[in-house]
């Protein structure tokens, strides 16, 4: 059954006008009045609805039933990703949502090529939130991963109210999977450097603020691979896939 994100309250018996993007997808899928779809609004659970009106630029549906089904990991993983170049961040966010990340924290690190102005950051946030909603719809999640405002690495890592922070570094002596096998599932933040990696000074600052340095094994992974491989490794060891 096709699934769509509907960013407003939903209730059984209500008739709703679907967003333009959803209406477009309905036309692409060649759905017709009477067909069933699934809607979710990111607040948990999902609703079964029946299409009642399909016009060229408008579609409506009637909400029929609610299911409390969830597909979230039993532990929260925040992907703290130093901004990569080009469209890599789009791909990273999409796949991180598919793998169950609860939050995405874009970071501005010293070796980042990308520098976002306030105006550009606002446009990127809107774009990335759209990717999060689409990835949640595709992967069967009924809650949206939280997208935090881009933050400076030093300011973010210096916060004291964060849960366990894991710095992925090829220089670490212990692997993430080995550590996970000896620790219970828990909320963690995965710190991923940019293309050139975090500087030694940045790593030292993270460690001084309580981060745990772990590796992904003997191979050096690209920035767009490391965080996703780490998420998959945690899922494999702690459950969730």
N, C-alpha and C positions, 0 to 999 in steps of 0.2 A: 504494500500500500504506500503511495507517495507520501512523504513527510515534508512539512513546511514549518518554518518559524513564523509565529504570529506575535508581534511585540506588544500585545495588549491583553487585558484580562479576558478569560474565556469562561463560559458557564454553559451547562447542559440546557438545551432549548433555545439558546441565543442564535440569532441570525447575524452573521458577520460579513462585512465587505473585506475581501482579502487584499493585501498590499499589492501594488503594481507589479513588483518583482515576482510574487507568487502567481498572479494572474498570467504573467508572461510564461512562466514554467508550465502552467496548466495548459496553455495553448500549445507549447512545444511538445508536451506529452500527449496531446490530442485527447484530453479527458473530456467527458461529457456530463451534462446534468444528470444527477442520479449516481454518479461514481463516488466512491468513498475515498477520503483522504485522512491523513493524520496531521493534527496541528499541535504544536507545543509552544509555550510562551517563556520558557527558561526558568519558571518558578517551580518545576518539578511535575512529574507525571505528563500524560499526553491525552489528547482528546480525539475521538473519532468523529468525523463530520461528513456530511453528504453535500455535494455540490448542488446548488439549487438554480443558480443563474450563471451563465457563461456568455459574456458579450465580448466584443473586440478588445475593449480596454477595461473591462470590469468583470469581476467574478464574486459570487456570494456563496456562502455555505451555511448549513444549519448544524449546530453542535449536537451530537446524539449521545455520546457516552464518554466517560472519563476512566482512564487506567492509571494507577499509581506507579507503573513500571519505571524503574530507574536503571541506568547503565553506568553509574559512577564508580570509580575506584574506591575501595574502603580506606584509602589514605590519600591525603592531598599532596600533589606534586606541583610546585611552582617552577616553571622554566624561566630562569633569569638569563636571558640571551643577549650577549653583546651584539649590537646592530651590525649585521653583515651588509655587504654591498649588493646592489641590484635588487632583484625580486626574490632573493633567497629567504627573506623574512616571511614573505607570503607562504612559501612552501613549508617552512619550519612551523609556523603557526597552524596551518591546516593539518599537518601530520601530528603535531603535538596534541591537538584536540582529538583527533582520531584515536590516539594512544591513551587518552584519559587525563591529560593535564588539567588541573583545576584552575591554574592561573598562568598568565604570561607576563613577565616583567622585562620590557626592553631596557637595555643598559647602554650608556655611552661610555666606552672604555678608551684608553689612550690610543690604541692601534686601530680604532674604528675609522673606516674611510668615510662612512656616512655621518653627517652632522645635520640634525634636524632643527630648523628654526621653529618658533612657536606656531606659526601658521602652517608650516609643512607637517609638523607633528600632529596637529589637529586633523589634517586631512588623512594622514596615515592611520590615526586611531580609528577614524570612521571606516576606512577601507579594511583595516584588520578586524574590526568588529563584524563587518560583513562576512569576512572569511570564517570567523569563529562560528557565526550562526549557520552558514552553509555547511561547514564541516560537522557541526552537531547534528543537523538534519540528516546528513548522509550517513553518519556513523551510529545513529540511533540514540544519541544522548538527549536528555530532556532538560538539561541545565547547561547554561553557557559558561565557558571558562571566563574568568575575570581577566580583563586586559588592563594592566596598570599603566599610568602615564610613564613615558620614557624618563629614566632617572640617571643621574650621574653615578658612576660606579662607586666612587668613594663615599658619596652621601648615602647611597642605598646600603652598602655593606656595613656602614657604621651604625645602622639602626640596631637597637638592642632588643626589640620586641618580636624578632623573627624566629621561626622554628629552625630546626637543624639545617645548616647550609653546607652543601657539598660542592667543593671546588674541584672540577674535573681538570686534572693536570697530568701530562705525560711523565712528569717528574715524581709523581706520588709513588710510594712503595707498596700500597695495598690497592687492590682492584675494587670497584664498586660492587660487583657481584659477590666477591668474597665477604665484604663488609655486610652486605644485605643478608647473606646467609646466617650471620651471627647476631643479627639485630631484628627485633620485631617490626612489623609494618608501622610506619609513622610518617607524619607530615615532614616533607623535606623540600628544600629549594636547590635546584641544580644550577650552578654557575658555569656558563659556557662562554669562552672567550671569542673574540672576533677572528678573522682570517689569520692574523699573525699571532694569535693567542694573547692571553693577559701578559703584561710585563712582569718581571720578577718583583718589582716594587708593588704592583697591584696584588700579586699572589701573597706577598708578605703581609700586606694590609689586611687582606681577607683572613689569613690565618691568625693574625693578631686579634681579630674581632671574633674568633671562635669557629671559623670555617674549618671543615675537615677535608683534607686533600686526598682524593682518590683518583685512580686511573681507569681507563677503559681497556687496559691490556697493553701488549707490546707494540701495537700499531698506532700511529698518530692519525686521528680522524679529523676530517674537515669540520668546520664550524656547523655546517648544515646537517652533518651526520651525528656528531657527538651527543647532542641533547636527546635526539630521538632514539639513538642506540641505548642511552642511559635509561630512558623511560621504559623501553622494551625490556631491558635487563631487570629493572625493578619489578615490572609486571610479571616476568617469568619466575622470579624468586619469591615475591610476596603474594602472587596471585593477582588476577585482574584481567588475564587474557585467556 
